[in-house]
Amino acid sequence: MQIPNDPFILFSYINTQLRDSGLTLEDFCAEHALDARTIIERLAKAGFRYDAAQRRFR
């Protein structure tokens, strides 16, 4: 699965996918053969942090 390169589009995309699927980031990434650590690091560089309790980036 190809994910957006732009961190703000990626932020919106991932949060929408997590909300709609009801999955955790780890489960979503496993289902789509993505690396959760890479996504977390890319979004952290743009100032976003993953909130596991709410299953979304802020």
FIMI-802988 format. One record per atom (N, C-alpha, C): residue number from 0; residue in three letters; atom name; x, y, z. Coordinates in steps of 0.02 Angstrom, whole numbers, plus 50000, padded with zeros to 5 digits. Example, Ala and Ser with C-alpha at 12.3 -4.5 7.8 and 13.67 -1.06 7.14 Angstrom:
BEGIN
+-----+------+------+-------+-------+-------+
: seq : type : atom :    xx :    yy :    zz :
+-----+------+------+-------+-------+-------+
:   0 :  Ala :    N : 50660 : 49716 : 50390 :
:   0 :  Ala :   CA : 50615 : 49775 : 50390 :
:   0 :  Ala :    C : 50660 : 49835 : 50390 :
:   1 :  Ser :    N : 50642 : 49888 : 50354 :
:   1 :  Ser :   CA : 50684 : 49947 : 50357 :
:   1 :  Ser :    C : 50645 : 50002 : 50394 :
+-----+------+------+-------+-------+-------+
***
This chain:
BEGIN
+-----+------+------+-------+-------+-------+
: seq : type : atom :    xx :    yy :    zz :
+-----+------+------+-------+-------+-------+
:   0 :  Met :    N : 50042 : 49941 : 50000 :
:   0 :  Met :   CA : 50000 : 50000 : 50000 :
:   0 :  Met :    C : 50044 : 50062 : 50000 :
:   1 :  Gln :    N : 50028 : 50108 : 49957 :
:   1 :  Gln :   CA : 50064 : 50172 : 49953 :
:   1 :  Gln :    C : 50029 : 50222 : 49999 :
:   2 :  Ile :    N : 50067 : 50257 : 50039 :
:   2 :  Ile :   CA : 50038 : 50308 : 50083 :
:   2 :  Ile :    C : 50063 : 50376 : 50060 :
:   3 :  Pro :    N : 50025 : 50429 : 50076 :
:   3 :  Pro :   CA : 50045 : 50496 : 50055 :
:   3 :  Pro :    C : 50113 : 50517 : 50083 :
:   4 :  Asn :    N : 50151 : 50554 : 50044 :
:   4 :  Asn :   CA : 50216 : 50579 : 50065 :
:   4 :  Asn :    C : 50211 : 50642 : 50108 :
:   5 :  Asp :    N : 50164 : 50685 : 50091 :
:   5 :  Asp :   CA : 50155 : 50748 : 50128 :
:   5 :  Asp :    C : 50132 : 50731 : 50200 :
:   6 :  Pro :    N : 50166 : 50756 : 50251 :
:   6 :  Pro :   CA : 50148 : 50738 : 50320 :
:   6 :  Pro :    C : 50077 : 50760 : 50340 :
:   7 :  Phe :    N : 50053 : 50814 : 50314 :
:   7 :  Phe :   CA : 49986 : 50838 : 50333 :
:   7 :  Phe :    C : 49932 : 50796 : 50299 :
:   8 :  Ile :    N : 49944 : 50775 : 50239 :
:   8 :  Ile :   CA : 49898 : 50730 : 50205 :
:   8 :  Ile :    C : 49901 : 50661 : 50238 :
:   9 :  Leu :    N : 49961 : 50639 : 50255 :
:   9 :  Leu :   CA : 49970 : 50575 : 50289 :
:   9 :  Leu :    C : 49933 : 50576 : 50357 :
:  10 :  Phe :    N : 49940 : 50631 : 50393 :
:  10 :  Phe :   CA : 49905 : 50639 : 50457 :
:  10 :  Phe :    C : 49830 : 50629 : 50449 :
:  11 :  Ser :    N : 49801 : 50664 : 50400 :
:  11 :  Ser :   CA : 49729 : 50659 : 50388 :
:  11 :  Ser :    C : 49710 : 50589 : 50364 :
:  12 :  Tyr :    N : 49750 : 50561 : 50319 :
:  12 :  Tyr :   CA : 49735 : 50495 : 50292 :
:  12 :  Tyr :    C : 49736 : 50442 : 50347 :
:  13 :  Ile :    N : 49789 : 50440 : 50387 :
:  13 :  Ile :   CA : 49795 : 50389 : 50439 :
:  13 :  Ile :    C : 49740 : 50397 : 50491 :
:  14 :  Asn :    N : 49727 : 50458 : 50513 :
:  14 :  Asn :   CA : 49674 : 50467 : 50563 :
:  14 :  Asn :    C : 49606 : 50446 : 50535 :
:  15 :  Thr :    N : 49592 : 50460 : 50473 :
:  15 :  Thr :   CA : 49529 : 50438 : 50442 :
:  15 :  Thr :    C : 49525 : 50362 : 50439 :
:  16 :  Gln :    N : 49580 : 50331 : 50418 :
:  16 :  Gln :   CA : 49581 : 50258 : 50414 :
:  16 :  Gln :    C : 49572 : 50226 : 50483 :
:  17 :  Leu :    N : 49605 : 50253 : 50533 :
:  17 :  Leu :   CA : 49598 : 50226 : 50601 :
:  17 :  Leu :    C : 49528 : 50235 : 50627 :
:  18 :  Arg :    N : 49499 : 50293 : 50616 :
:  18 :  Arg :   CA : 49431 : 50306 : 50638 :
:  18 :  Arg :    C : 49381 : 50260 : 50604 :
:  19 :  Asp :    N : 49387 : 50253 : 50538 :
:  19 :  Asp :   CA : 49339 : 50214 : 50500 :
:  19 :  Asp :    C : 49346 : 50139 : 50512 :
:  20 :  Ser :    N : 49407 : 50116 : 50524 :
:  20 :  Ser :   CA : 49418 : 50044 : 50532 :
:  20 :  Ser :    C : 49409 : 50022 : 50605 :
:  21 :  Gly :    N : 49420 : 50068 : 50651 :
:  21 :  Gly :   CA : 49417 : 50050 : 50722 :
:  21 :  Gly :    C : 49478 : 50012 : 50746 :
:  22 :  Leu :    N : 49530 : 50009 : 50704 :
:  22 :  Leu :   CA : 49591 : 49973 : 50722 :
:  22 :  Leu :    C : 49641 : 50017 : 50758 :
:  23 :  Thr :    N : 49687 : 49986 : 50793 :
:  23 :  Thr :   CA : 49744 : 50022 : 50821 :
:  23 :  Thr :    C : 49792 : 50036 : 50763 :
:  24 :  Leu :    N : 49839 : 50080 : 50773 :
:  24 :  Leu :   CA : 49889 : 50094 : 50722 :
:  24 :  Leu :    C : 49927 : 50031 : 50704 :
:  25 :  Glu :    N : 49946 : 49993 : 50754 :
:  25 :  Glu :   CA : 49985 : 49932 : 50742 :
:  25 :  Glu :    C : 49945 : 49881 : 50702 :
:  26 :  Asp :    N : 49881 : 49872 : 50718 :
:  26 :  Asp :   CA : 49839 : 49825 : 50681 :
:  26 :  Asp :    C : 49827 : 49849 : 50610 :
:  27 :  Phe :    N : 49815 : 49914 : 50602 :
:  27 :  Phe :   CA : 49805 : 49942 : 50535 :
:  27 :  Phe :    C : 49867 : 49931 : 50492 :
:  28 :  Cys :    N : 49926 : 49945 : 50521 :
:  28 :  Cys :   CA : 49988 : 49937 : 50484 :
:  28 :  Cys :    C : 50000 : 49864 : 50466 :
:  29 :  Ala :    N : 49987 : 49818 : 50512 :
:  29 :  Ala :   CA : 49996 : 49747 : 50498 :
:  29 :  Ala :    C : 49949 : 49725 : 50442 :
:  30 :  Glu :    N : 49888 : 49749 : 50443 :
:  30 :  Glu :   CA : 49839 : 49730 : 50392 :
:  30 :  Glu :    C : 49859 : 49755 : 50323 :
:  31 :  His :    N : 49894 : 49811 : 50320 :
:  31 :  His :   CA : 49911 : 49842 : 50256 :
:  31 :  His :    C : 49986 : 49840 : 50240 :
:  32 :  Ala :    N : 50023 : 49798 : 50276 :
:  32 :  Ala :   CA : 50095 : 49789 : 50265 :
:  32 :  Ala :    C : 50133 : 49855 : 50268 :
:  33 :  Leu :    N : 50118 : 49894 : 50320 :
:  33 :  Leu :   CA : 50152 : 49958 : 50331 :
:  33 :  Leu :    C : 50193 : 49953 : 50396 :
:  34 :  Asp :    N : 50241 : 49997 : 50403 :
:  34 :  Asp :   CA : 50282 : 49999 : 50463 :
:  34 :  Asp :    C : 50258 : 50055 : 50508 :
:  35 :  Ala :    N : 50229 : 50037 : 50565 :
:  35 :  Ala :   CA : 50202 : 50087 : 50612 :
:  35 :  Ala :    C : 50256 : 50136 : 50635 :
:  36 :  Arg :    N : 50316 : 50110 : 50649 :
:  36 :  Arg :   CA : 50370 : 50153 : 50673 :
:  36 :  Arg :    C : 50387 : 50208 : 50622 :
:  37 :  Thr :    N : 50388 : 50190 : 50559 :
:  37 :  Thr :   CA : 50402 : 50238 : 50506 :
:  37 :  Thr :    C : 50349 : 50293 : 50503 :
:  38 :  Ile :    N : 50286 : 50273 : 50509 :
:  38 :  Ile :   CA : 50232 : 50322 : 50508 :
:  38 :  Ile :    C : 50237 : 50368 : 50568 :
:  39 :  Ile :    N : 50249 : 50339 : 50627 :
:  39 :  Ile :   CA : 50255 : 50379 : 50688 :
:  39 :  Ile :    C : 50312 : 50429 : 50681 :
:  40 :  Glu :    N : 50369 : 50406 : 50655 :
:  40 :  Glu :   CA : 50427 : 50450 : 50648 :
:  40 :  Glu :    C : 50414 : 50505 : 50597 :
:  41 :  Arg :    N : 50383 : 50488 : 50541 :
:  41 :  Arg :   CA : 50368 : 50539 : 50490 :
:  41 :  Arg :    C : 50321 : 50592 : 50516 :
:  42 :  Leu :    N : 50270 : 50571 : 50553 :
:  42 :  Leu :   CA : 50222 : 50619 : 50580 :
:  42 :  Leu :    C : 50251 : 50658 : 50639 :
:  43 :  Ala :    N : 50296 : 50627 : 50677 :
:  43 :  Ala :   CA : 50328 : 50663 : 50732 :
:  43 :  Ala :    C : 50370 : 50721 : 50706 :
:  44 :  Lys :    N : 50401 : 50713 : 50649 :
:  44 :  Lys :   CA : 50441 : 50767 : 50620 :
:  44 :  Lys :    C : 50397 : 50827 : 50602 :
:  45 :  Ala :    N : 50333 : 50816 : 50591 :
:  45 :  Ala :   CA : 50286 : 50870 : 50575 :
:  45 :  Ala :    C : 50251 : 50895 : 50638 :
:  46 :  Gly :    N : 50268 : 50866 : 50696 :
:  46 :  Gly :   CA : 50240 : 50889 : 50760 :
:  46 :  Gly :    C : 50180 : 50850 : 50784 :
:  47 :  Phe :    N : 50165 : 50794 : 50753 :
:  47 :  Phe :   CA : 50108 : 50753 : 50774 :
:  47 :  Phe :    C : 50132 : 50696 : 50818 :
:  48 :  Arg :    N : 50091 : 50679 : 50868 :
:  48 :  Arg :   CA : 50106 : 50623 : 50913 :
:  48 :  Arg :    C : 50047 : 50575 : 50912 :
:  49 :  Tyr :    N : 50062 : 50511 : 50917 :
:  49 :  Tyr :   CA : 50009 : 50460 : 50918 :
:  49 :  Tyr :    C : 49983 : 50453 : 50988 :
:  50 :  Asp :    N : 49917 : 50456 : 50995 :
:  50 :  Asp :   CA : 49883 : 50446 : 51059 :
:  50 :  Asp :    C : 49850 : 50377 : 51055 :
:  51 :  Ala :    N : 49883 : 50327 : 51086 :
:  51 :  Ala :   CA : 49859 : 50258 : 51081 :
:  51 :  Ala :    C : 49790 : 50249 : 51114 :
:  52 :  Ala :    N : 49778 : 50287 : 51167 :
:  52 :  Ala :   CA : 49714 : 50281 : 51203 :
:  52 :  Ala :    C : 49656 : 50302 : 51158 :
:  53 :  Gln :    N : 49668 : 50353 : 51117 :
:  53 :  Gln :   CA : 49615 : 50378 : 51072 :
:  53 :  Gln :    C : 49622 : 50353 : 51001 :
:  54 :  Arg :    N : 49676 : 50316 : 50989 :
:  54 :  Arg :   CA : 49689 : 50286 : 50923 :
:  54 :  Arg :    C : 49689 : 50338 : 50867 :
:  55 :  Arg :    N : 49728 : 50392 : 50880 :
:  55 :  Arg :   CA : 49734 : 50444 : 50829 :
:  55 :  Arg :    C : 49797 : 50486 : 50842 :
:  56 :  Phe :    N : 49816 : 50520 : 50789 :
:  56 :  Phe :   CA : 49872 : 50567 : 50795 :
:  56 :  Phe :    C : 49843 : 50635 : 50813 :
:  57 :  Arg :    N : 49882 : 50673 : 50851 :
:  57 :  Arg :   CA : 49861 : 50741 : 50871 :
:  57 :  Arg :    C : 49916 : 50788 : 50855 :
+-----+------+------+-------+-------+-------+
***
